[in-house]
Amino acid sequence: MPERFGMRFLRSDFSAICLVLLGSLVWSLTMVKSGWVYSFGMGFWGPNGHDGVWHLALINHLAKNSFQMPVFAGEVLKNYHIGFDLLLALIYKLTRVPVNILYFQLIPVFIAVSTGVLTYKFTYFWRKSNIQAFWATFFVYFGGSFGPFVTLARSGEIGGESMFWAQQSISTLLNPSFALSFILLLAGLFILLKYESQRTSKLLFLAVVVFGILGQVKVYAGILSLGALFMAGVFQFLKDKRFEYLKVFVGSSVFFVLLFIPLNRSSSSLVVFQPFWFLETMMAVSDRFSWPKFYEAMINYRFGNIWYKAFPAYVIAFLIFWIGNMGTRLINVFAVLEWVKNPKKLLPIEIFVLTVIVAGVIFPMLFLQRGTPWNTIQFFYYSLMLSGILAGIAFGNWVDKKSSSVRKASIVLLLVLTLPTTYATLKHYLPSRPPAKLSQGELEALNFLRKQKDGVVLTYPFDSHASSEAVSNPPRPLYLYESTAYVAAFSGKSVFLEDEVNLNITGYDWRSRREQTETFLESLDQGEVRKFLGENDIRYIYWIGKQRARLGETQLGITQIFENKEVKIYQVN
């Protein structure tokens, strides 16, 4: 039966097919509207105006066989997992399908469908139960937090997907590296199960490759999976005196190091030890759970060394974090209790899953990322997804034993408690007006720039004050939305300084370049400004509206090569 599962799934499991199609459609709604050109220009919904544009920039530059940082000209890309972007760059080179179509319309649908099929396939192969596989797939697609119920009680509105800090299932495709890494994780788990029973060199090789490249797609997944392989391997050796998981661990570790080190030599310096930051900010910040009095109390207890009060306060905060994020996935505890009751029947794959879930919450509780501290919450995303699979196993096992009336009532209750997160998030992606756009005028200018010879582009520094003033009039132009990589993305050129957000995350000294740019704009010294352009190999200058330097074109040594109602492009003589 397991060997013929793929054909069986496609041929006869109609309910599972409908679930995968529905889940894929819902997931894709967060992506597919972005990247199209509308009457106002190219629209970007949700975080796609920043994160999606960054990926477009990186993919376009990788497709040109360039491993330079596209938004920090002259520097090599570092401290970033490029697996997803490299894959799309390869697909683009093979198909010539426009990168924005690949990123926003085609790949999301493929990832969404693959996630559902692999979740069902893995769970069925592991548990030999269609109903458990069905509900595991449901939770992977639709698992949500209890945030909507908190916002409903507080304000009468349904919202709060990330009230407890973590994004939920509906937002998976907005983080494409995470989405692809979860597919690889599912594929790796499925291969591990087959390798346990068949123990062929082919399956060992496949497992090593999948877990080895996982860290280059998403480093958080790589760290969690290697740790889980080690724990499951030790368990398997102690219990059965077998080495399958340890073999995969050793091979994958070597693969991981060989791929990871070249592009991430200084990544360890980006991680800082700062325990319980997520709990404290969850209580303090207004757009999170926000319980200011509790926050003040827990902080005062901690820094006053009143540990008999600080300890229970932080435990309560953690329970709010855990329960709030887990939502109905909390029923996974019943699957875990079954394993605890029968420890002799515990399998290495179950140790692997539990290790990822536990480690996925421990890491963000203790460590932050320098520059963008909340990035480490992504460890917890894997805890949520695998908890969803366990919840599906527990729920499927329970309803399978109940009468028809109890089963129906249980399913209705589950849907009512689970789906509000999906509904709340989709409200941000269904309106016709997005929060960010790339105007027709800028599209025309960037298309012109794309056709010019390669060279470094100088843009105007991001103006956060102007951005805050424009927030009430969406869609905002990308240059007023956030510091993004859009000139690099749509011109295909390297930019002297752009997307300060990702430069912060990856550890570049962007502030000194910003100061140099601002000095260039304000300077009245003709020799100095020309020296700046020459020393930094700047070939083009891209200015919008009233953006300009204090000196004129002749004094700067530049010539206008393009102009429309919005944009002027200059070439350095």
N, C-alpha and C positions, 0 to 999 in steps of 0.2 A: 504493500500500500504506500509507504513513504516514498519509494523510488518513483512511483507514478503520480505523485501528488500534483506536480505542476499541471499536467493534462487534466487531472480530476478537478482541480480548482477552476480551470477555465471552462470545463465542459458542464459540470453539474451543480456546483455550489452557488446557486443563484443568489441567495441572501448575502453571501460574502462578496460576490461581484457587485451587487447593488451598494453595499456598504463602502467598498473601495471606490466606486465611482462617485458616490455622494461625498465621501470624505475628501477625495481628490479635488472635486469641484469647490468645496467650501475652502479648503486650504488655498487653492489657486486664486480665489477672489482677492487675496491680499496682495497679489503680484500682477495679474494679467492686465489690469487697467493702466498700469504705469508703463512709460516708454512709448506710448502711442502719441501721435500729433493730433491735437484738437484745435478748435478755433483760437484758443488762447495760447497755443504752443504745445510743447511736449509736457504731459502731466506726470506728477510723481505723488503717489499716495503713501501715507504712513512714513516710516523711516527710509523709504526708497529714495527720497530726495537727497539723502546723504549716503547711506550705506550702499544702496544700489548703484549710485553714481561712482562711488569708490571702486566697486568691483568692475564696472565698465572700464574705468581708467586702467586698472591693473590688467584686465584681460586684453585690452587693445595693445598695451605695451608688450605683454608677453607674446602676443601673436606676431610682433615684430622682432621676436627673438631677443628682446631687451630685458635684462634683469636689473635695470636701474629703477630707482624709486621715481615713479612718474610725476609726483607732486613735490619733489625735492631734487631738482636736476643735478646730475653729476655724482650722486651718491647711489651706492648699490642697495637694493632692497634687502632689508634685514628684519629679524624678529617678527616674521609674519608667515603663517602657514598658507602656502600658495597652491595647495593641491586642487581645490575647486576651480580657481581661476586658471590654472595651467590646463586643466581638463577642458574648460570652455574655450580657451585659446586654441587648443588642438582641434576641437570640433569646428571652430570658426575657420581655421586654415584648411580643413578637409572639405567643408560644405559651402563656405562663403555666405552662409546665412548671417545677416547683420547681428552684431553682438547684442544690441538691445533687444532684439526679438528672441534670441537664444536665452538671454538672462531673464527677461520678464514673462515671456509667453510659453516657450517650448520646454526648457529644462525644468521649471517648477512643476509642470504637469507630469513630466516623466518621474521626477523625484517623489511627488505625491502618490502616484500609482505604485511605484516600486516600494515605497514605505509600507503601504497597506498590504501588498502581496507578500512581501518578505515577513512582515509581522505575523500574518496569518500562517504562512508556511512554517516559520520557525516554531511558533506556538503549537501548531498541530503536530509537527514532527517530534516535539518535546513531550507533549501531553497526550497525544493521540485522541484529541477531543475537538470536534467541530465547534461545539458551542463555546468552549473556552477560547478557542482561536478567534471566533467571531467577536466576543466581548473584549478580548485583548486588543484587537484591531480597532474596535470602537473607542476604547480609552486612548489609544495612541493618536487617533484623529481628533477626538472631541474632549479629552480630559481637560478640566478647568479648575480654577481656584474657587474659594468661597468669597472672593472679592465682590462680585456683583450683589451678594446678599448684604454685605456691609454697606455698600453705597446706597442700596435700596432703602435700608433702615435709616441711614443718615440723611439722605437728600431726596429720596423718592425716585432716583434714577438708577439704571442698571449699567454698571461700568466696573472699573477696578481690576482689570485682568492682572496687572503687575503690582497690585497694592502691597503684596508681600515680597516684592522684588523680582520674582522669577516670571519670565514670559511663559505662556501656556501653549498647548498644542496648536491652537489656531494660528499662532505667529511663527510656526516652525520655518516656513519658507522665507521669511524675512531675514533669516540668518542662514544663507544657503550653505555655508561651510559646515554648520552644525547639521543641517538636514542631510547633506551628503555623508557626513561622518556617521550619522545614525544608520543610514542604509548599509554602510560598510560594517558597522558593529553588528547589525542583524545578520548580514551575510556571514561574518566571521563566526557568530554563535551557531548558525546553522551548520557551517563546515565543521566546527568543533564537535557537534553532536554526531555527525557522520563519521568523523575521524575516530571518535571513541569506540565505535562499533566496527569499523572497517580497517583502520590503522594502515592505510596505504601511503606511500611516499608522495603521491600526487596530492592527497588531501592535506598532508603535513605542509607541503610547499604552498598550497593555496592559503592555508590558515596563516602561515608565517608572512606571506606577502600582504594579505588583507590587514592583519593587525600591525604589520610593519609600516605600511603607508598611512595608516589611520592618523598618526600624529602629525603628518604633513598636511592632512586635510583639516584637522582640528586638533591642536596640541592637547587640549583638555581631554579629548577622547583617547588620545594615545597614552597619556599618563594613567588614566583610569583603567584602560583595558590591560596595560602591562601589569599594573598592580593586581588586577583581578586574575589574570593568568597565573601570576606567581602564587597567590593565595589558593586558587583552585588546584594548581599543580602540587603544592605541598599537601593539601588535603587528599588528593588522589593517591599520592605516594604513600602517605601514612595509612590510608584506608585499604588500598588495593595493591600497593607496591607496583604501580604503573606510572609511566612517565610521559604520557601523551601531552598533557598540558604544560609540563615543564619544558618539553622539547619545543613546543610552540612559543613559550615564553622566551627561551634563549634565542631562538632564531629571529623572532619579532623584535627583540631588544637590539640585536645587532643591526637589523634592517632600519629600525627607528633611529638609532644613533647616526648611521651613515647618511640618512636623508635629512635629519633634523639639524645637526650641528652646523653644516655649511651656511645656512641662512639664519641661524639663531644663536650665534656665538655668545652674544651678550644678553640673551633673554632672561637669564637668572637674575640679573640686576633689576629687572622690571617688576619682580615679585617682592612684596614686603610683608612682614609679619605684623598683622594688626587684628587681633582676635575680636570677634563679635561686632565688627563695624556694621554689618548688614542688619543685625538685630537693633543696634542703637539708631541707625538712620531710619529703619522701618518705623520706629516709634516716634522719631523726631520730625521727619520731613512731611510736609503737608500733602504731597501727592502720593504718599505711601499709606500705611495703616494709620499713622499719626495719632499718638496718644501722649501729648506733651508732658503731662504730669507724671505719667509712668516713666517716661524717658528721663526727666529730671531726677526722679527718685533713684532709678537704677544707676545713673551716672554718679550721683552723690554717694551712694552706697559703695560703688566701686573705688572711686578715688579717695573716699574717706576710710577705705579698708574695713568697712563694716560688712564682713563677708557673710555673716549669718543672715543678713538681709539681701546682700548683692546676689548670692547664689540662687535663692528661690526667684528673685526678680528676673535674672537672666534665663532661668529654666522656663519661666512663664513666657518670656519673650520668644524663646526658641519654640515652644509649643504653638504659639500663635503663628510663627513663621512656618512651621511644619504643617500644622493642620490647615492653615489658610491656603498654602500653596497646593497641598495634596488634594483638597476637595474630596470628591467621592472616591478618589484613588486610595483613600484611607482603608477601604475594605481589603487592600492587599495584605493587611495584617492576618487575615484568616488563612491565606495561602502560606504565610510564614509560620503560623502556629501549627499547621499540618506538618511542616518539616520538623519543627521542634518536637512534636509528639512522636515522630518516627525518625530519630537521628540516624539510625542504621541504614535507612533508605535514602539518606541525603546524597545528592549527586554533585559532581564537580561543577556542572553547569549552574546549579543553584547557588553554590558558593561564589561563582563568578558574578552572577546577577546581584546577590546580596552585597558583595564587596563594592561593586560600582555604585549601588544605591547609598551605602554608608559613606564611602569615600567621597562621593559626589556632594554630600552635604558638609562633611568635615572640612574639606579644602576651603570653600568660601567662608566658613565660619572663622578660619584662622588667617587666611592670606588674602591680600588685595594686589591689584596691579598698579604699579606706579604710573601716575599721569591720568589714568582712567580706572579708578578703583573698582567700579562695579562690574568690570569685565569678568572677574573670577566667578560671578554668579552662574556663568555658563557651565561650570562643573555640575551644578545642581540640575541643569536641564536633562542630563542623562539619568539622574536619579528619578526625575519625574516620568520620563518615558518608560523606563524599565519598571517603575512602580505601577504605571498604567497596565503593562502586560500582566503583572502579578494580580492587579485588581480584576482584570478580565478573567484570569484563571479562577480566582476566588468566586467572583460573581457567577460565572458560567457553571462552576461546580455546584454552587448553591441552588440556582434556579432550575438546574437539570433534575434535581431531586424533589421539586415542589409540584403541587397541583397546578392546573392551568390557571385558576383564578389568582392564586398567590404569585405565580410567575408573572402574570400580566400586571398586577398591582406593583410588584417589585420593579419591573422594567419602567413603568410610568414614573414611579418615584425617582429612579435613577436618572431618567432623562430630565425631569424637572430640576433636579439638583446639579446636573452636570452641564447642560447646554447653555445656561445664561452667559457664561464666559464667551462662548463662541458668538452668541448674538451681540453681546456688548462690543466686542472687538470689530465685528463686521460692520458695525455702524460707521466706523471711521473710513471704511474702504468702499462703501457703496454710493456715497454722495457724488454728484457729477462734478463738483469743484474740488480739486485736490489742494493740499496745503502748499505745494511747490510746483513751479513750472520752469521750463526753458522756452523763452519767447521765440516767435517766428524770426524776429530780427537776429537774435543770438544764434539760432540754428543756422541761418544763412551765413553769418559771419564765421562760425566755427567750421562749417562745411568748406568755406573758402580757405580757411587756415589749414584744414586737413590736406588740401591739394598742394600746398606749398612745400618747399624743401624742408627737411628736418632741421630743427633748431630749437633752442630754449625760448620759452615764452615768459615774459614778465607780465603779471597781472596786478591789479590794485589790491592791497591788503583787505581782508574781510573787515567790514565795519559793523561791529556788534551793536552800536548805538542806532545806526540806520535800520538794522535788522529788527530791533525791538519796536521801532516806530512803525514798521510795515506789517507787524504781526496781525493787525486787525483787518487787513485787506487781502485775504487769500484769493487766488494762489499767488504767493510771493515768488519773484524771480529767484533763481538759485543763488545769485550773488548776494541776495538779501535774506536768504533762508538760513544758511549755516555756512561755515567754512567748508566747502566741498571740493571735490576733484573734477568739477564738470568741464573746465577748459581742457584738462588733460584727457578726459574721457571722450569728448566729442571732437577734439581737434587731432587727437592721436599724437600730440607733441608733448615733450617734457616741459614741465612748468617750474619756474625758479622757486616759487613758494605757493602752495595751495593745500587745502584740506589740513588745517592745523590740528584737527581732532585726531586723525589717524597718525599724523607725525608725532603727536603726544603719546599715543598708544604704543608706537613702535620705537620710541626713544631717540628721535632726532632732535638736534639743537635748532629748532625752527625759529626761536625767538630772536637769535642774532641775525638771521636772514630778514626777519620782519623789520628789525631796526635798520638794517642796511637799505631795505626798500623804502622805508619812510624817510630816511636821510636823503636818498636819491630824489624823491618827490619834492622835498622841501629845499634842496640845495640850490644855491645861485652860483655855485662854482662850476663853470663849464668843464674844466679839466677833470674834476672829481667825478662828475656824472658820467662822462665818457669813459673814464677809467673803470667805473663800476660796471658799465655795460660790457666793456671789453674783457675784464678779468673774469666775469661770470658767463662768458660766451652767449650772451643774450642776443638772439636774432630777431625776435618779434616782441612787440608790446601790444597788449589787448586791453583797451579801455572802453568803459560803458558810460553813456550819458555825459555827465560833466566831469568825469574822472580825467585828471591830467597832472602833469608836473608843473612846477613854477616856471621852469625855463621852457622856451618854445622849441619847435621841431628842429630848426636849424642849429640852435645852441646845443641841443641834445645829440645831434648827429643822427636823426631818424627821418624816414620818409613815409608818408601815408600811402598804404597800398590797398586799403579797403575802407569804405564808409557806407553806412545806411543810417536810418533814423535813430538807431540805438547804439551801434558799435562803431568804433574806429580801430583799425589795425595798422600798426606801423612796423616798418622793417629797419633794423639798425644798419646804417651805412658802413 
